[in-house]
């Protein structure tokens, strides 16, 4: 998918389920590499949300999708704040929405609230 291209295919519940699975895999991989963060934050998950352009497209169906931004929010641990802008990347794989090889969609932003 070229940078200026967007997919206008409808985001279905099955797409959201796939994104949720990829998000969980990313969190699990991160925590397996970072035992300190796992100890502090593995059980403090508040919310995982589809954000930015893909979220707008999910709501209105007219914006189009270039990539998926998935944000994860944690309850702040009193000992140490989670890295507020950790970015992970997972490949969605084959999809009716196309493929953005530059972004390796979706991006995974982890934050806390």
C-alpha positions as CSV (number, residue, x, y, z in Angstrom):
1,X,0.0,0.0,0.0
2,X,1.5,3.3,-1.0
3,X,1.6,6.0,1.7
4,X,-1.2,8.0,0.1
5,X,-3.5,5.0,-0.3
6,X,-6.2,4.0,2.2
7,X,-8.5,1.1,2.4
8,X,-12.2,1.8,2.6
9,X,-13.2,-1.7,3.4
10,X,-15.4,-2.0,6.5
11,X,-13.7,-2.9,9.7
12,X,-15.6,-6.0,11.0
13,X,-15.8,-7.5,14.5
14,X,-13.4,-10.2,13.3
15,X,-10.9,-7.5,12.4
16,X,-11.1,-6.1,15.9
17,X,-10.7,-9.6,17.4
18,X,-7.6,-10.1,15.3
19,X,-6.2,-6.7,16.5
20,X,-7.0,-7.7,20.1
21,X,-5.0,-10.9,19.6
22,X,-2.0,-9.1,18.1
23,X,-2.1,-6.6,20.9
24,X,-2.1,-9.3,23.5
25,X,0.8,-11.1,21.7
26,X,2.8,-7.8,21.7
27,X,2.2,-7.3,25.4
28,X,3.2,-10.8,26.2
29,X,6.4,-10.6,24.1
30,X,7.3,-7.2,25.7
31,X,6.7,-8.5,29.2
32,X,8.7,-11.7,28.6
33,X,11.7,-9.5,27.5
34,X,11.2,-7.0,30.4
35,X,10.6,-8.8,33.7
36,X,10.7,-5.6,35.7
37,X,7.8,-4.1,33.7
38,X,6.0,-7.4,33.8
39,X,6.2,-7.4,37.6
40,X,4.9,-3.9,37.8
41,X,2.3,-3.8,35.0
42,X,1.2,-7.2,33.8
43,X,-1.8,-7.1,36.1
44,X,-2.6,-3.4,35.7
45,X,-4.3,-3.3,32.3
46,X,-7.2,-0.8,32.1
47,X,-8.1,-0.6,28.4
48,X,-7.0,-1.5,24.9
49,X,-8.4,0.8,22.2
50,X,-8.4,1.3,18.4
51,X,-7.3,4.9,17.9
52,X,-6.6,7.6,15.3
53,X,-7.6,7.2,11.7
54,X,-8.7,3.5,11.9
55,X,-11.0,4.4,14.8
56,X,-12.6,7.2,12.8
57,X,-13.0,4.9,9.9
58,X,-14.6,2.2,12.1
59,X,-17.2,4.8,13.2
60,X,-17.9,6.6,10.0
61,X,-16.7,4.1,7.3
62,X,-15.6,7.1,5.1
63,X,-12.1,8.0,6.5
64,X,-10.2,5.0,5.2
65,X,-7.4,3.0,6.9
66,X,-3.7,3.3,6.3
67,X,-2.6,1.4,9.5
68,X,-4.0,0.5,12.9
69,X,-3.0,2.4,16.0
70,X,-3.8,0.3,19.1
71,X,-3.3,2.1,22.5
72,X,-3.0,0.1,25.7
73,X,-3.6,1.9,29.0
74,X,-2.4,0.8,32.4
75,X,-3.2,1.9,36.0
76,X,0.0,3.7,37.1
77,X,2.1,1.7,39.6
78,X,3.2,3.8,42.6
79,X,6.8,2.7,42.2
80,X,7.4,3.6,38.6
81,X,5.5,5.0,35.6
82,X,5.2,2.8,32.5
83,X,7.2,4.1,29.5
84,X,4.4,6.4,28.2
85,X,5.1,6.0,24.5
86,X,6.4,2.5,24.1
87,X,5.8,1.5,20.5
88,X,5.6,-2.1,19.3
89,X,4.8,-3.3,15.8
90,X,3.0,-6.5,14.6
91,X,2.2,-7.5,11.1
92,X,-1.6,-8.0,10.6
93,X,-1.0,-10.4,7.8
94,X,-3.2,-10.9,4.8
95,X,-6.3,-8.7,4.9
96,X,-9.1,-7.2,2.9
97,X,-7.7,-3.9,4.2
98,X,-4.5,-4.3,2.2
99,X,-0.9,-4.1,3.6
100,X,1.2,-1.2,4.7
101,X,4.7,-2.7,4.6
102,X,6.3,0.5,5.9
103,X,4.3,0.5,9.1
104,X,4.0,-3.2,9.6
105,X,0.5,-2.6,10.9
106,X,-0.7,-2.3,13.5
107,X,1.4,-0.1,15.7
108,X,1.1,-0.7,19.4
109,X,1.3,2.2,21.8
110,X,1.4,1.3,25.4
111,X,0.5,3.9,27.9
112,X,-0.9,4.3,31.4
113,X,-3.7,6.3,32.9
